[in-house]
């Protein structure tokens, strides 16, 4: 049985949430049943299946956002929140 494709918003909608310096606020739910990105309250909500251990969930969040934007994961970096659910991601687009 194949994994279901994640539910992703349009790249333009995600880019609209970023400030003029390319910073994006993200609220993460690790260990979710399904992977998804949602926009709510001016923030991006990321649900990832990876557990929050050894940075696996952080890597999964960056990969999910990169897939939604259609860019390489190396174009994104985690600015704040390595051990928190509230994260700030820098977009280099």
N, C-alpha and C positions, 0 to 999 in steps of 0.2 A: 504494500500500500504506500503510495507516494505521499510526501508531506504536502499539505495544502499551501498554495502560494499566499504570501502575506498580503494583507489589505493595506495598500499604500495610497496616500493622497497625492495630488498632482505636485510636481516639482515646483511650480510657480507658487502654490499655496505655502509650501515649506519655506521657500526663499523669502516670501513676504513676511514671515515671522522673524527673520533675522534682522538685527539692527544694522546701522550703517557701517559697522566694522566687521560684519559677518559673523557675529556671535548669535547663537541660538540656544534658548532655554529648553531643556528636555526633562520630562518626568518619566522615570523608568520603572517598569514592573518586571523584575526578573522572575524566572520560573513560571511564566504564563503558559497556558495550554496552547495558545496560538500566537504566532508572531504578527504584529500589526503596528501601524502608526496611525495616530488620530490627532486631530487638532481640536483643542478645547481650552477656552479661557486665555487665548493668546500664547499658549505653550503647545509644544509638541509632546504627545504622550506616546511612549514607546513600550511595547510589550514584547519581551523576548523570552525564548524557551530556556536559554542558558542560565545556569545557576550563578549567583554572585560569589564566585570563588576564583581566585587567581586572575582576576580581570577578564574572565570569559564573558560575562554579561556586558561589560564595557565594549569589548571587541564586537560582540553581536549587535549592540546598538549602533556603533559606527558603521558596520557593514549594512545594516538595515537602512539607515539614513542615506548612505552612499548609493544603495540600489534604487531608492526612491528618487534621488536626484539625478541618477544616471552618470555618476562620476566614480572615480577610483576611491577606495577607502583611504588611500594615502593623502587625499585632498582634504580630509577632515582630521581634526585633532581635539582631544579632550582638554579643555582649559581648567575646569573645576569639577569636583564631585566624584572623584575616583572611588570613594567608599560611601557615597550617598545616593539616594534615589533622584535627587535634584542635581542635574548636570548642566554644564555649559559647554557647548561644542563650537569650535571655530571652523567656519566654512571658508575654504580657499578656492573660490570659483571665479 
